[in-house]
Amino acid sequence: MPDENLIALEPYALLYTRAGAGVCLRDPLTGKVGVIFMELTDGMALERCLNGERPVRPDTSSLLAHFLSAMECRVRLVLINGRKDEVFYARVTIEAANEVMDKLVELDARPSDALMMAVRFGTAIKIVPSVWESMENILPQLEQLDADSPDSRAPVYVGDS
């Protein structure tokens, strides 16, 4: 699929529940906000990364980021490319350009890992239009939750909102 057909997204907010974390992604052109749920620890690690915090000891995503940087690789694209029921699928495109190789590699990834790599490397997050269209716009519910919950259950906004 040509890149111009993909929809660019940005992290917008995080929602925490007893079951996990919801990463709210926003299309800055339309304002639509969709959510992808992940494990609680992954959501908390993503929040720390979005806030520029680094773990005292490398977690798995830190280790992967250090490894890619040491190999002079960069993450070129994170693509949410599929959905089956409530399970989302992602691809991470990595560019290796150094004295040993010049290669572009596309890897299958959990969306939580792919989003973490996008944040760590400042990489674009894109989604296939049919997947984006299948997602409900939760912006009204997010705004209502924010208005109704002046405590820790409120959304944690991470973008320039």
C-alpha positions as CSV (number, residue, x, y, z in Angstrom):
1,M,0.0,0.0,0.0
2,P,1.5,3.4,-1.0
3,D,2.5,5.5,2.0
4,E,0.2,8.4,0.9
5,N,-2.9,6.2,1.5
6,L,-1.9,5.7,5.1
7,I,-3.3,7.8,8.0
8,A,-0.8,9.4,10.3
9,L,-1.6,9.2,14.0
10,E,-0.2,10.6,17.2
11,P,-0.3,9.5,20.8
12,Y,-3.1,11.5,22.5
13,A,-3.9,10.0,25.8
14,L,-3.6,6.9,28.0
15,L,-6.5,5.3,29.9
16,Y,-5.8,2.9,32.8
17,T,-8.2,0.2,33.8
18,R,-7.9,-2.8,36.1
19,A,-7.5,-4.9,32.9
20,G,-4.7,-2.9,31.2
21,A,-4.0,0.4,29.5
22,G,-5.7,2.0,26.5
23,V,-3.5,4.0,24.2
24,C,-5.5,6.6,22.5
25,L,-4.3,7.6,19.0
26,R,-5.5,10.7,17.3
27,D,-5.7,11.7,13.6
28,P,-4.6,15.3,13.8
29,L,-6.4,16.1,10.5
30,T,-9.9,14.9,11.5
31,G,-9.6,14.9,15.4
32,K,-10.8,11.3,15.5
33,V,-9.4,9.3,18.5
34,G,-9.2,5.5,18.4
35,V,-7.9,3.3,21.2
36,I,-5.8,0.2,21.3
37,F,-5.6,-1.8,24.5
38,M,-2.5,-3.4,25.9
39,E,-1.1,-4.8,29.1
40,L,-0.9,-2.4,32.0
41,T,2.9,-2.6,32.3
42,D,3.3,-1.8,28.6
43,G,1.0,1.2,28.9
44,M,3.0,2.5,32.0
45,A,6.3,2.0,30.1
46,L,4.9,3.9,27.1
47,E,3.8,6.7,29.4
48,R,7.3,7.0,30.9
49,C,8.8,7.0,27.5
50,L,6.4,9.7,26.3
51,N,7.4,11.8,29.3
52,G,11.1,11.4,28.5
53,E,11.8,9.2,31.5
54,R,14.4,6.4,31.2
55,P,14.3,3.3,33.4
56,V,17.1,2.9,35.9
57,R,17.8,-0.5,34.3
58,P,17.0,-1.2,30.7
59,D,13.6,-2.8,30.1
60,T,13.0,-4.8,27.0
61,S,12.1,-1.9,24.8
62,S,15.1,0.1,26.0
63,L,17.4,-2.9,25.3
64,L,16.0,-3.2,21.8
65,A,16.4,0.6,21.2
66,H,20.0,0.4,22.4
67,F,20.7,-2.6,20.2
68,L,19.2,-0.9,17.1
69,S,21.1,2.3,17.8
70,A,24.4,0.4,18.3
71,M,23.9,-1.3,15.0
72,E,23.3,2.2,13.4
73,C,19.7,1.3,12.6
74,R,16.7,3.5,12.7
75,V,13.0,2.9,12.9
76,R,11.5,4.4,9.8
77,L,7.8,3.5,10.2
78,V,5.4,1.9,12.6
79,L,2.3,0.7,10.8
80,I,-0.9,-0.6,12.4
81,N,-1.8,-2.9,9.5
82,G,-4.5,-5.2,10.7
83,R,-7.3,-6.0,13.2
84,K,-9.2,-9.2,13.9
85,D,-11.9,-8.6,16.5
86,E,-10.1,-6.7,19.2
87,V,-6.6,-7.8,18.4
88,F,-4.5,-5.3,16.4
89,Y,-1.4,-6.1,14.3
90,A,1.5,-3.9,13.6
91,R,4.7,-3.8,11.4
92,V,7.9,-2.0,12.2
93,T,10.1,-0.9,9.3
94,I,13.8,-0.7,10.3
95,E,16.5,0.8,8.2
96,A,20.1,-0.5,8.6
97,A,22.6,1.8,6.8
98,N,26.1,1.3,8.0
99,E,29.5,0.1,6.7
100,V,28.3,-3.5,6.8
101,M,24.9,-3.2,5.1
102,D,22.3,-1.0,3.6
103,K,19.0,-2.7,4.2
104,L,15.3,-2.1,4.9
105,V,13.6,-4.8,7.0
106,E,9.9,-5.0,8.0
107,L,9.1,-6.9,11.1
108,D,5.8,-8.2,12.7
109,A,5.3,-6.7,16.1
110,R,2.7,-6.3,18.9
111,P,1.2,-2.8,18.7
112,S,2.5,-2.1,22.2
113,D,6.1,-2.8,21.1
114,A,5.7,-1.0,17.8
115,L,4.3,2.1,19.5
116,M,7.1,2.1,22.0
117,M,9.7,2.0,19.2
118,A,7.9,4.8,17.4
119,V,8.1,7.0,20.6
120,R,11.7,6.1,21.4
121,F,12.9,6.8,17.8
122,G,10.5,9.7,17.0
123,T,9.1,7.7,14.2
124,A,5.8,8.2,12.4
125,I,2.8,6.1,13.4
126,K,0.5,5.2,10.6
127,I,-2.5,3.1,10.1
128,V,-4.2,1.4,7.2
129,P,-7.4,3.3,6.4
130,S,-9.7,0.2,6.6
131,V,-8.4,-0.5,10.1
132,W,-8.8,3.1,11.2
133,E,-12.4,3.1,9.8
134,S,-13.2,0.0,11.9
135,M,-12.3,1.8,15.1
136,E,-14.8,3.8,17.0
137,N,-14.1,7.5,17.6
138,I,-13.9,7.6,21.4
139,L,-13.2,11.4,21.7
140,P,-16.7,12.1,23.1
141,Q,-16.3,9.4,25.7
142,L,-12.8,10.5,26.5
143,E,-14.0,14.1,27.1
144,Q,-16.9,12.9,29.3
145,L,-14.6,10.7,31.3
146,D,-12.2,13.6,31.8
147,A,-15.1,15.8,32.9
148,D,-16.5,13.2,35.3
149,S,-13.2,12.0,36.8
150,P,-11.1,14.7,38.6
151,D,-8.9,11.9,40.0
152,S,-6.5,9.2,38.8
153,R,-9.2,7.5,36.7
154,A,-9.1,10.5,34.3
155,P,-7.2,10.2,31.0
156,V,-3.5,10.9,31.0
157,Y,-3.0,13.3,28.1
158,V,0.3,12.9,26.4
159,G,0.2,15.1,23.3
160,D,-0.1,18.8,22.7
161,S,-3.7,18.9,23.7
